[in-house]
Amino acid sequence: MAKLVMAAATPHNPLLWRAMAEPMPDDLKPIAANFTRFREAFTQHDVDVVVVIGTDHLRQFFYDNSPAFVVGKADAYHGTWENEARTFGMEYVELEGHRELADQIVGRSVQPDAIDFSVSLEWRLDHAFVIPLQYVRPELDLPIVPVHANASMPPVPSVRRFVALGTHLRAAIEAWDSDARVAILTSGHMANDVGGPRTFAGSPDPAFDAAAAGWMRDGDLDGAIQVCSDVDRMTEAGCMTYQYLNAVTALSAMGGRPADFVDVTESRFASSPFFLWGSR
């Protein structure tokens, strides 16, 4: 059977692509070092396929078509979008899909009991998926199954549904009749406000960041559920803070155990989450 060998949560800020270049700015050196650590972990764990969980930024999925969770079943994916290449200097990429694992996750003929999925056979990936992959696996040589989690367009799924997603992903991977070694890679934010006076002015909510890092460090899934169930509290921490729940999915997939590595890195781009679990 297949094995879930690792999970990781990283930032996906597209501004990093242009700013994090040699000579490396001092405030971005810790972010570069953390991405290097994660890249080495992917190599050390001999990963064969990656389930990538991110939140599409109203490009592929908009208000006229906004499923809670979408699993990509395409054979290949194109990234990124024209304005991301123009504004952030990002590079267009081509990524291989993994239809067999996608079918295993979604169900070949019947949806799983735990969670309902939508599927996409034609999907253009934005920076929420491309940026993490380019940093943790710059060769872009591993097939992927992208999973969009709607953490931006109300009504958003409850935190318990993100937990259910993580639990289901682990069960589906471990039931897959394959010898593949699978990684889960999520991307999102700590407290983060976009478009207002708190943008790039440090963390808009250091108290939330400290608590959220603690849930990962302690394996406190119940604590994450309790606080993240309060959508008003999440919004108070910043308009994009709800994307932190993508990392909660990773925590759930790894059985709610403490992460092996936890760092919330401060820089000109507010707080960047780095959480890593290896196999045990």
C-alpha positions as CSV (number, residue, x, y, z in Angstrom):
1,M,0.0,0.0,0.0
2,A,1.0,3.6,-0.5
3,K,2.6,5.5,2.4
4,L,2.1,9.1,3.5
5,V,5.7,9.9,4.3
6,M,5.6,13.6,5.1
7,A,3.5,16.8,5.2
8,A,4.5,20.4,5.0
9,A,2.9,23.9,5.2
10,T,4.6,26.9,3.6
11,P,3.8,30.4,2.5
12,H,2.9,31.2,-1.1
13,N,3.4,34.9,-1.2
14,P,4.2,35.6,-4.9
15,L,6.2,38.7,-4.0
16,L,8.9,36.3,-2.7
17,W,9.7,35.2,-6.2
18,R,11.1,38.6,-7.2
19,A,12.4,39.7,-3.8
20,M,14.1,36.5,-2.7
21,A,17.1,36.6,-5.0
22,E,20.9,37.1,-4.6
23,P,22.2,39.0,-3.0
24,M,19.6,37.8,-0.5
25,P,18.1,40.5,1.7
26,D,18.7,39.9,5.4
27,D,15.1,39.7,6.3
28,L,14.4,37.1,3.7
29,K,17.4,34.8,4.5
30,P,15.4,32.8,7.2
31,I,12.6,32.2,4.7
32,A,15.1,31.0,2.1
33,A,16.7,28.8,4.7
34,N,13.4,27.2,5.6
35,F,12.5,26.5,2.0
36,T,15.9,24.8,1.7
37,R,15.1,22.7,4.7
38,F,11.8,21.6,3.2
39,R,13.4,20.9,-0.2
40,E,15.9,18.6,1.5
41,A,13.1,16.9,3.3
42,F,11.4,16.1,0.0
43,T,14.6,14.5,-1.2
44,Q,15.3,12.7,2.0
45,H,11.8,11.2,2.1
46,D,12.1,10.0,-1.5
47,V,8.7,11.4,-2.5
48,D,7.0,10.0,-5.6
49,V,3.8,12.1,-5.8
50,V,2.6,15.3,-4.1
51,V,-0.9,16.2,-3.0
52,V,-0.8,20.0,-3.1
53,I,-3.5,21.9,-1.1
54,G,-3.9,25.6,-1.8
55,T,-6.6,28.2,-2.2
56,D,-7.2,29.5,-5.8
57,H,-7.3,33.3,-5.8
58,L,-10.6,33.8,-7.7
59,R,-9.1,32.8,-11.0
60,Q,-10.1,29.2,-11.8
61,F,-13.0,29.3,-9.3
62,F,-15.1,32.4,-8.9
63,Y,-18.4,33.4,-7.3
64,D,-20.4,31.7,-10.1
65,N,-18.6,28.4,-9.4
66,S,-17.2,28.2,-5.9
67,P,-17.0,24.6,-4.6
68,A,-15.7,24.0,-1.1
69,F,-13.1,21.4,-2.1
70,V,-11.9,20.6,-5.7
71,V,-9.6,17.8,-6.7
72,G,-7.7,18.0,-9.9
73,K,-8.0,15.0,-12.1
74,A,-6.1,16.3,-15.2
75,D,-3.1,14.6,-16.7
76,A,-1.2,17.9,-16.8
77,Y,-1.5,21.4,-15.4
78,H,-0.3,24.8,-16.6
79,G,0.8,27.6,-14.3
80,T,0.8,30.5,-13.7
81,W,-1.4,33.4,-14.9
82,E,-0.3,36.3,-17.1
83,N,-0.6,39.0,-14.4
84,E,1.5,36.9,-12.0
85,A,4.2,36.5,-14.6
86,R,4.0,40.3,-15.4
87,T,3.7,41.6,-11.8
88,F,5.8,39.1,-9.8
89,G,8.3,37.9,-12.4
90,M,7.0,34.3,-12.0
91,E,7.8,31.8,-14.6
92,Y,5.2,29.7,-16.6
93,V,5.4,26.0,-15.6
94,E,4.0,22.7,-16.8
95,L,3.3,20.1,-14.2
96,E,2.3,16.4,-14.5
97,G,-0.9,15.2,-12.9
98,H,-1.5,11.9,-11.2
99,R,-5.0,10.7,-12.2
100,E,-4.8,7.4,-10.3
101,L,-4.2,9.0,-7.0
102,A,-6.8,11.7,-7.7
103,D,-9.4,8.9,-8.4
104,Q,-8.4,7.2,-5.2
105,I,-9.0,10.4,-3.2
106,V,-12.3,11.4,-4.9
107,G,-13.7,7.9,-5.4
108,R,-13.9,6.2,-8.8
109,S,-17.6,5.7,-8.8
110,V,-18.9,6.8,-5.4
111,Q,-18.0,9.8,-3.3
112,P,-16.3,9.1,0.1
113,D,-18.6,9.2,3.2
114,A,-16.5,11.8,5.0
115,I,-16.5,14.7,2.5
116,D,-18.0,15.8,-0.8
117,F,-15.5,16.8,-3.6
118,S,-15.9,18.6,-6.9
119,V,-13.5,17.6,-9.6
120,S,-11.7,19.5,-12.4
121,L,-10.3,18.0,-15.5
122,E,-9.0,21.4,-16.8
123,W,-7.2,23.6,-14.3
124,R,-4.8,26.4,-14.5
125,L,-2.9,26.7,-11.3
126,D,-2.1,30.0,-9.6
127,H,0.7,31.0,-7.2
128,A,-0.9,29.2,-4.2
129,F,0.2,26.0,-5.9
130,V,3.1,27.1,-8.1
131,I,5.2,29.1,-5.6
132,P,5.5,26.3,-2.9
133,L,6.3,23.7,-5.6
134,Q,9.0,25.8,-7.2
135,Y,10.7,26.3,-3.8
136,V,10.4,22.8,-2.4
137,R,10.9,20.9,-5.6
138,P,12.4,23.3,-8.2
139,E,12.9,20.5,-10.7
140,L,9.1,20.2,-10.9
141,D,9.6,16.6,-11.7
142,L,7.0,15.0,-9.4
143,P,3.4,14.4,-10.4
144,I,0.8,16.2,-8.4
145,V,-2.8,16.1,-7.3
146,P,-3.9,19.7,-6.7
147,V,-6.7,20.3,-4.1
148,H,-8.4,23.7,-4.0
149,A,-9.8,24.5,-0.5
150,N,-12.1,27.6,-0.6
151,A,-10.7,29.7,2.2
152,S,-11.5,33.1,0.7
153,M,-15.1,33.3,-0.6
154,P,-17.9,33.2,1.9
155,P,-19.5,30.9,2.9
156,V,-16.2,29.0,3.7
157,P,-16.1,25.4,4.9
158,S,-15.9,25.0,8.6
159,V,-12.6,24.1,10.3
160,R,-14.0,20.7,11.0
161,R,-14.4,20.1,7.3
162,F,-10.7,20.9,6.8
163,V,-9.9,18.4,9.6
164,A,-12.1,15.8,7.8
165,L,-10.2,16.5,4.5
166,G,-6.9,15.7,6.2
167,T,-8.3,12.6,7.8
168,H,-9.7,11.4,4.5
169,L,-6.5,12.2,2.6
170,R,-4.5,10.0,4.9
171,A,-7.0,7.2,4.8
172,A,-7.3,7.3,1.0
173,I,-3.5,7.4,0.5
174,E,-2.9,4.4,2.9
175,A,-5.7,2.4,1.2
176,W,-4.2,3.0,-2.3
177,D,-2.9,-0.2,-3.9
178,S,0.5,1.3,-4.8
179,D,4.0,1.4,-3.4
180,A,4.2,5.2,-3.9
181,R,5.6,7.5,-1.3
182,V,3.2,10.4,-1.0
183,A,3.7,13.9,0.5
184,I,1.1,16.5,1.3
185,L,2.2,20.1,0.7
186,T,-0.1,22.9,1.8
187,S,0.2,26.7,1.5
188,G,-1.5,29.6,3.2
189,H,-0.9,32.3,5.8
190,M,-0.7,33.1,9.4
191,A,-2.5,36.3,10.4
192,N,-2.6,38.2,7.1
193,D,-4.5,41.2,5.8
194,V,-4.5,42.1,2.1
195,G,-5.6,45.4,0.6
196,G,-5.8,47.5,3.8
197,P,-3.6,49.6,6.1
198,R,-2.3,46.5,7.8
199,T,-0.8,45.1,4.6
200,F,3.0,44.5,5.0
201,A,3.0,46.4,8.3
202,G,4.1,43.4,10.4
203,S,1.8,40.8,11.6
204,P,-1.7,42.2,12.0
205,D,-2.3,39.9,14.9
206,P,0.8,38.6,16.8
207,A,-1.4,36.9,19.4
208,F,-3.1,34.8,16.8
209,D,0.3,33.9,15.2
210,A,1.6,32.8,18.6
211,A,-1.4,30.6,19.3
212,A,-1.5,29.2,15.8
213,A,2.2,28.2,15.9
214,G,1.5,26.6,19.3
215,W,-1.2,24.3,17.9
216,M,1.3,23.0,15.4
217,R,4.1,22.7,17.9
218,D,2.0,20.9,20.5
219,G,-0.2,18.9,18.1
220,D,-3.2,20.7,19.6
221,L,-5.9,20.0,17.0
222,D,-8.6,20.7,19.5
223,G,-7.2,24.1,20.2
224,A,-7.1,24.9,16.5
225,I,-10.7,23.7,16.0
226,Q,-11.9,25.8,18.9
227,V,-10.4,29.1,17.8
228,C,-10.8,28.6,14.0
229,S,-14.5,27.8,14.4
230,D,-15.0,31.5,15.2
231,V,-15.0,33.0,11.7
232,D,-15.2,36.5,13.2
233,R,-12.0,35.9,15.2
234,M,-10.3,34.7,12.0
235,T,-11.4,37.7,10.1
236,E,-10.3,40.0,12.9
237,A,-6.8,38.6,12.5
238,G,-6.9,39.5,8.8
239,C,-9.0,39.1,5.7
240,M,-6.8,36.2,4.4
241,T,-6.1,34.5,7.7
242,Y,-8.6,31.7,7.0
243,Q,-6.1,30.2,4.6
244,Y,-4.3,29.1,7.7
245,L,-6.8,26.2,7.7
246,N,-4.9,24.6,4.9
247,A,-2.1,23.9,7.4
248,V,-4.7,22.5,9.8
249,T,-5.5,20.0,7.1
250,A,-1.9,18.9,7.2
251,L,-2.0,18.6,11.0
252,S,-5.1,16.4,10.7
253,A,-3.5,14.2,8.0
254,M,-0.6,13.6,10.2
255,G,-2.8,12.3,13.0
256,G,-2.8,15.5,15.0
257,R,0.7,14.9,16.2
258,P,3.2,17.7,16.9
259,A,5.1,19.0,13.8
260,D,8.8,18.1,13.7
261,F,9.6,21.6,12.7
262,V,7.7,24.8,13.4
263,D,8.8,28.3,12.5
264,V,6.8,31.5,11.9
265,T,9.3,33.7,10.1
266,E,9.0,37.5,10.2
267,S,9.9,39.6,7.2
268,R,8.8,42.5,5.2
269,F,5.9,40.3,4.1
270,A,4.5,39.8,7.6
271,S,4.5,36.2,9.1
272,S,5.4,33.2,7.0
273,P,4.3,29.7,8.2
274,F,6.7,26.8,8.0
275,F,5.5,23.5,9.5
276,L,7.0,20.1,8.7
277,W,6.1,16.5,9.6
278,G,8.2,13.5,8.6
279,S,7.3,9.8,8.7
280,R,7.7,7.9,12.0
